[in-house]
Amino acid sequence: MQKNCLTTLFRLSIVLLIAVAGGCKSMSEQTEKAVNIAQKVHDILQKNVPEDWLPSGIDRNYYLDIIERIVRTAEPWVDNNGAVIDPVLKYEHGQTSPRFASSCAVAIYFGRCMEFKEKLYRVMDHCCYALTRSDAIDRSPNFWMRELVTAYNCLKNIAPPERLKKWKDTLAEVIPEKTYKYVSDDPEELSKFHNWVIYSAAGESMRQSAGIGGVHGTLWGNEYFDKYVRYQLHHFNEYGMYRDPHDPITYDITTRLQYEVALFDGYNGIWKDELRKNLDQAMYATLLLMAPSGEVPFGGRSSQFYFQEGIVSALCELASRRYKDSDPRLAGAFKRQAHLAAMSSARGLLRNDGKLFHLKNFFDPATRHGCDFYGHYSVYTLFAGSVYALAALYADDSIAEAPAPAETGGFDFGLTENFYKLFCNQSGNYLEFDLKSNLLYDANGLGRILLKDQPWGVLPVLPFAGKNPGYQLSQDFKPNEYAAAVAPEWRDEQGNICRLAEWNKGVASYKKLALGVWQITYTQENTSVICKVDISQGGKLVMEIILDGNVKSPEMVIPVLEFDGINRPQLTLLGSGFNAVMQGKTLKCTSNGKDTYIKDSAVNRTGIYKLLKIPFNGKSLKLEMLVADDF
């Protein structure tokens, strides 16, 4: 048993697995889940390679292509003082300038954008000085040090020695507890802090690892890291995922990356083993929640930005390196997942028309459509550059790709105690259900449908929040009157309309019925919604909805893309179904319901969608969606 553990997946807790082999019966529930998720990934990796699987053929240069495109786009934003000015806002915003510094430094480190050296040096001068100013606290300072140390490390053998000394000496003047936000000596207050302190802690650890130094008699470097991370350890869930308030998916992966960066750069303090255990465990979860085509799930704040896939590429490149010798098959799966994530970014970051989008729609960035109120074009475009820069630094191109679990399929991954998601993966198809949504951003029901060969976004890739979403909408669109997803609505005994998408009580349950077939049950008060889905065949979804309770006039709501800034599918209603043609593919939907009609439109971060409604015959409805070449 010990030998198997060492040669497969169980790096996350060798000691615990040896105890299991010896008959230990006192494992905690969390430890049991950790072992089970590792075993689940291991089992998937033993399956046959999908028949149509081919190596991607990409390497570190793909990340560098993305970085170079971003840096060349952002270079004109640098003013004479070295500040990076947002082209939409017309002023420097938050951590935009240091993110340009890290992205450009990595590009130059690998021989790209060499003509921008002097401009980069000017940005570094500006950033290092700005972080020591009394008004640094107003500049999102917690995010700066990690970016600047990354840039400093890359420029050690490139920049003139006097410039390097200037940056080093200036950064050594930063006093964290006078500069950063969210500092305290109160344990109760410290325990309430979240991702911001992890960013600053990682930057401080990296500052010490880089030999930059700090002010004598102040708390900095690993001592700062140890103090603040101590009160963050309770934020990990049973799978090692990081829980920011309301469990946004983005702040799990981005916070874990900060920990990983600190460890990679040399942190060896008191929390190293605890962090390593949680981070390794969470990487198994990462493999199980990704879409076959490489996208990060939706969920909560800062969703649908391209930097999300860059974060996963960096995380997976690091994981691939860790398992290179002990488990080459797992290392290959992480390498493949890193590449899949990067390739999924191409439609926004490596476009043939030269345009650059930071969010997964194609509207002019000036509209700010879909952006969180802090998710400005410069800062999140350059964040994509920053995290893909880490992926480039971490990439070991001697590791060969192997199929990722997301491509192999045949599994589900459910989170019912936090995050409240169910991911179903089979035959190249992928479904994401919200089991209890954060209604400020999402909605209950089936929020993402990705069928094999289906054009991305023609069916929803995230739900539709209600009247006051937590992100901005273009002035061209009206806010939604109600929340929506692929989910039913009906009237109660008093004639009031009820929508599964708007339910806010209880957590849905689920069970696997057969290979590629699941049942999800939502219950609130005296009504239940039972959803059975079958994705056992590639490019096909069979779905049955059953309502139990005093419901009247039920209808199925199916949002279909109207416009995302570029794409306008051709939609045809056909009796109790429809056809939607986009990018040479036809999505054909049929059902045993009554005639389909269009009632409303709804907007989300992706674009505007038509809300198609199919009335039930009775209290159940069966429908089928099939992707085919354009008829």
C-alpha positions, 0 to 999 in steps of 0.5 A: 500500500505504501509503495502504491501511495508513493507512486500514484496520487497520495502525496497529500498525506502519506502518513495518513494513508499508511495509517489506513493501510495499517487498519486505522479506524479513527480518520476524521471526515475531512481526512476521509474526503481528502483520501477519497478525492485523491482516489477519485482522480487516480481512478480517472487517470487509469481509464483509457485515453479518449479516442479523439485525444491528441497532444496540444503541441504547445509549450511555454511559448504559448504563455509568452505569446499571451503575455507579449500580446498583453504587454504590447497592448498596455505599453502605450498606457505607460505615462512619462512618470512610469504610471500605467494609465487605464485607457477607459478610466483615464487614470492609474488604478490600484495595482495596474502598474506593478502588474505591468511590471511583472508581466513585462519583466517576464516577457523580457526575461524570456527574450520578448519585448526587449525594446521596452526595457527602459520603459519597464525600468521607469515603471519599476522606479515609479512602483517602488517609490509609490509603495513607500509613500504615505498614500500607498494605502489608497493604492491597493498596496497588498497586491504590489509586493508580489508583482514587484519581487517577481519583476525584480527577480527576473531583472537581476541579470538584465537591469543595470546594477545601480537600478537594481540597487535602487529598487532593492533599497526602496522596497526594503523601506516598506513597513507592512503594518503601516503600508498594507490594508487589513492589519491588526493585533486583535485575534478576533479581527485577524480571523475575519480577514481574507484574500488581501492578507494572503496577497500581502503575506506572499509578497512579504515572504517573497521579499525575504526570499529574494534577499531584499530585506526590511526595516529593522524592528518592524514585522516583515517577510516570513514573520509577517507571513506567519502572523497573518497566515495563522488566522487564515488556515481555518478558511480552507474547506474539506478539500483544501479549497480557500473560502473567501466570503460567500465562496466565490470560485475565483478567490479560491484559486487566486488565493491558493496561487499566492500561497503556492508562489510563496512556497515555490520561492522558498517559504519554509516557516511554521505553516509550510506543512499545513499549507502543503497538505491543503494545497496539494489536496485542492489541486485534485479538486481543481482537476475535477471542477474544470470544463473539458475545454479548459474553462474555470467554473462560474460562481460569485465575484470576479467571474468570467475574466480570462485571468482565471484560466491564467491562474489555473495554468500557473497552479497546474504548472507548479503541480506538474513539477511537483509530481514529475518524478513521483507520479509522471501520469499525474504530472502529465494530467496537470501539464495538460490542464495547464495548457487547456486553460491557456488555450481556452483564453485565446478567444479573448487574449490571442485574437486574429483581429488584434483586439484584447478582451479581459472579460468573456464577452466581446463588447467594447471594454469601455462599456464595462459590461459584466465587470465587477465594480473594481474589475477595470480593464487595465488591472484585470487585463494585466492580471492575466498577463501577471499570472500567465507570466507565473505559468511561463516561469514555472513551466517545465516543457520536459513533462509530456501531456497526458489526458486531464480528468476533465477530458476523460470524464465519467465523474461528478464533483459535488460541493454541498457544504460550501461553494454549493456546486455540482459538476457533471462530466461525461463524453466531452459534455459538462454541466454546472449546477448551482445547488444554493446560489449567491443570488447577487451574481448567480441563480439556482438550477443548471447554470452552465451547459457545455456540450461537445462541439457546442459553440461556447456561449450559445447556451448559458455559461453562467446564470442570470442574476436579478434586478441588482447584480453585483457587476456592471451592465452596459447602458444598452441593456436593461437590468433583469426583472428576475433571476434565470437559469435553465430551470422551471417556473410555475404559479402557486395556488394563489397565482403567484409566479415561482422560479427555481432560479430565485429559490434561496433556502436549502441546498439541493441534493444529488445522486448518480443514477448511471454512467453519465446520468444524475438526479438533482433535487431542489426542495423548498417548503412543500415543493420539489423540483427533480431534474434528471440529466443524461449526458452519456453521449457526446454533444447530447443532453437529455433532461427531464424535469418533474415538479412535485407539489401544488404547482400550476402552469409550469414552464421550462426556461431556456436562455439562448444567446442573442448577442455577445458583442460579436456572435448573433445565433440564428434562432428558429422556433419549432413547435415544442423546441428550437434550432440555434445556428452559430459558428457552423453548428446547429443546436437542436432542442426538442421536447414533449411540451407545448409550443415554445415562445419567447417571453423576455430577454435577460443579461449576464456577463456574457451578453444578452439572451432570449428567454425561451419558454416551453410549457409543460404537459402536466407536471413533467417535461422531457427535452433533448438538446443535440449539437450537429453540423449546420444543416 
